[in-house]
Every structure is written in structure tokens, then in C-alpha cells.
Amino acid sequence: MKITIIGAGISGLSAGCYLQMSGFETEIYEKNSKPGGLCTSWKVGDYTFDGCLHWLLGSNESNPFYTLWSELIDMNSVEFVNHQSRVDIEVKDHTDQNGSKVFHLYTDIARLEKYMISIAPEDTGRIKKLIRSMRLLQRYDIPPEIKTQPAFYSFRQKIGMIRYLPLLLFMLRNRYVTNFTFAEKLKNPFLREAFRLIYDGDEFPLLIVTMPLAFADLDGTGYPIGGSLRFANKFEEKYVSLGGKINYHSGVKEILVENDRAKGILLDDGREIRSDIIVSAADWHFTVFRALKGRYTNRKILDLRDGNIFQVYYSIINVSLGIARRLDDLPHLLRFPIPEEFISPDGTVYSRMELHVYNYDPTLAPAGKTCVSVSFYTKRGDFWIDLHKYDHQQYEQIKRNFAERVIEILEQKFGGIKDFVEVTDVATPATYHRYTNNWKGSIQGWLPGKNLMAPSPVAFELPGLRNFYYSSHWSLPGGGLPSVIKTARDMAKMIARKFNGAG
């Protein structure tokens, strides 16, 4: 049985690997010249700029995602760096007891507890409760059943899940706690401001902070040396070694359907490819409303499109700089206020900046030099996409102006930047959209809602369409590589059980 897969991102490659391992013949069609999709890096001059991975859940055995990664790639061949601090946050209005405006979100949670209590002894009780929640998450490692879709649990597995009842109750009690609601209960003004600014003023479930920290404390959320593309290449190597075939420079225009059964794909160059099953690991909106022309939807799908269930995750303007200095005096990730509001051409107003310094990865820049990226999140990706499409000259000029303003702010803040910039690169929502088809230039699919345990509304199948399956980072709110491999594995298992009784 032949299966055609749309997209050679981590989702498509993972699905391809699992399907090949289940005895299917698969072939991937990818619009670009290399694998990875959003999990990518690119080279400009002597510098390599990364567009995805800052850390990977499951970088060692402390987290069961390590088992999933190890099913497809040799994790021992990947060198990981574990940072002492997840992020340093410079607040605007308050200082700690030593007069510092910088809050350190340490990854060693014993150190984090001691540090926060020294800052805010009046909040000792709440700090200890926060640390206990991370210890709880460590004690209840995510069960081995994570490798199995709940619908496929055996009776024994279902009974075994009872031991995780305390963890489930904890998650239910805390599913609506956000960095804002936690901050409101803190008495110390510096600590309160720091927690409000963990996402630069946006509100998200606090579990998004505490769950990764619980495993960062165990060195289970490392950054892979070599960056995102090198990591993606390992999935390509595995897929090809299993007998899979990838067709690059082969963008898909349409999914061919006959009698409500997916029968093939139509490529941008006019070729038709026929197969027994079609799997899309491409952008959700592109797949449902362009490749399938919106013919197989229901109320839930339309509500998703219209923003009535989840909002589309932010897109990003990423200004990357190749700097002829080491910058060892700067933290690897710093969020800080800027003296004057910075108004983006798309109308977004920024009062803070996020600086990522890659001096911990020697493979990305020549010796003595450093890659730096400054990220600006925006919900107005369509502005950049339309500008690139209808006025490319203006688009390029705006990018240059944007980068120049960023360099000026960095020079004012740190000094020794402007005269050392050798390479400048600006990726916008139009870049991400053009490269991956991601709707509105989104970098992670859906924004997670305040209830982190809300079920995903994106199913593996579409109503009324047979022999078609879907899986990507849009399959779970928040996206990210762990959700990608998990949903790809579940989807492949569903196909295997349905068509050859395997799984």
C-alpha cells in the first residue's frame, strides 16, 4: 500500500519513519530544498542563524520523550547544552534587595527556590508551593503510555494509569493558573513584576513555565549543538535509511479526491501523483482550505478558522546579526525594556526586546565571533505577507530600516555592537509563510488557551473524507517538536491498525 506524505518537516519525516517501520511504502513531497520545515537554520556568509530550537524536551532519559526521539534517531550522537538560567528578565519599575533589575529564572530549582526566597522572604510560602509543584512533576514522570494513543490502551494500561491520579488532580487544580494570577498573589513588587513579564507582558498558563523547569532541573531540556537543521537532518537520514523517498522542490497545489476518497496530489508543476492514502503534515489552513478547497469541514473546523476556539500563535520578526565579538558578558537569553516604544511597520508597539546570544554553540559562527538574534512577536503577520507580495521593494526597505533600529537599540543598551556587525538578516512572517505555508506566518500553530488541558480540536481525519490523515504542530495547541513526534506516531499507529492490523 502506497502512502503520499505532504511536507518534510519533523512531522512528515516522523510519520514517514513510523509508516515505513509498519510496512508501508511512503513518499514525501516537499516544496523546499531541505528537510525540517520550521525546524531549520540558514547560512549567511560565515554565520549560521537558527530559526527554531532553543531547547528540546526529552534531551536525556529524565523525560519519556527521550524514548520517542530515540525510536527515530541516535540521541547519543547529539551533543546538548543545558543552561543555568532559562531566561534573564530585566524588569522596569522595581529592583531586588541588592538593587538589581534582572530576575534570573534558574533551571536548578533548588537554586531558584533559594534565590527567590532571598529576594522575597515575604513570599516564602508561595515560592515553596511553586517549587513543590515542580518536584511533583518530576516524581510523576510522564507515563510510558504516552507512546500510545488513549484509544489504544489495553485494559492493563488503563488500570495502571490510576497511579497517576494525584498528578491528574494537580493538573486539574492548576490548569487555569497563569503567570498573571500567580503574580497577583505575590507581595514582593520585584518578583511580582518579573512573573508578569515572563512572557513580556502576555498571560499564559503557569504550567508552561513549571513543566519545562521541572525537567530542566534534571538536564532534560537541552539545546542541540549544531542547531535546528542539523537536528532535522537526522530524521531525514533515518527516513531514507528505512527506504523512504523525499521529493524536494515539489510543492503541492491540490489534494485529489474522487467520490470523497483521497486519491493523490497535484503538484505545482502540474504532475499528478496517485497513491492509496494521503497524509498531510503541512500547514492546517493550507491543507483544509486550499489543498482540499474547504470541502470537508464542520462547525468546529470553521470555528477554528474564525478564531472562536483558539487564536493563531504569534508570528515573529527575527533580526539576526553576525557579530565579530564573543559577547561572553551577556546571558544567552535576555528580555529587557527599551527606552522608547518601538513601533513596528505593522503597527505593533514594542516596549521590550528579546535578545538571544548563541555564543554557547561554536558551530554557528567563526572563532571569536557570535550569532545574535532579536525576536519580535506579532499577531499581524498578514501585513508582512501582503507587503512582500504586492510591494517587494518597500518590503525590503522596511526590513533594512527595522534592522538598523534594532542595532541602534542594542548599541545604546550594551555598547560595542554597531561597529562589529558583519552580517544582518531579517526573517519576517512573510519569510515563514513563504518557506512553510504556515498560516499568517505562525511559528507554532495555535496559541494555548488559559486551560492547558483543553482537548485538541484538530483530528487526524476530516469529516466525510476517506483515506486522508492529518498531523502537524497544529494538531495540539502550543505546537512544538514533542507534540509533533507524538501526534505523528499516533496517526501512523491509527493507519497501521486500520489497514494492516499492525500497531
Buried (B, 14 or more C-beta within 10 A) or exposed (E): EEBBBBBBBBBBBBBBBBBBBBEBBBBBBBBBEBBBBBBBBBEBEEBBBBBBBBBBBBBBBBBBBBBBBEBBBEBEEBEBBBBEBBBBBBBEEBBBEEEEBBBBBBBBBEBBBBBBBEBBEEBEEBBEEBBEBBEBBBEBBBBEBBBBBEEBBEEEBEEBBEEBEEBEEBBEEBBBBBBBBBBEEBEBBBBBBBBBBBBBEBBBBBBBBBBBBBBBBBBBBBBBBBBBBBBBBBBBBBBBEBEBEBBBEBBBBBBBBEEEBBBBBBBEEEEEBEBBBBBBBBBBBBBBBBBBEEEBBEEBBBBBBEEEBBBBBBBBBBBBBBBBBBBEEBBBBBBBBBEEEBEBBBEBEBEBBBBBBBBBBEEBBEEEBBBBBBBBBBBBBBBBBEBBEEEEEEBEEBBEEBBEBBBEBBBEBBEEBEEBBBBBBBBBBBBBBBBBBBBBBBBBBBBBBBEBBEEBBBBBBBEEBEBBBBBBBBBBBBBBBBBBBBBBBBBBBBBBBEBEEBB
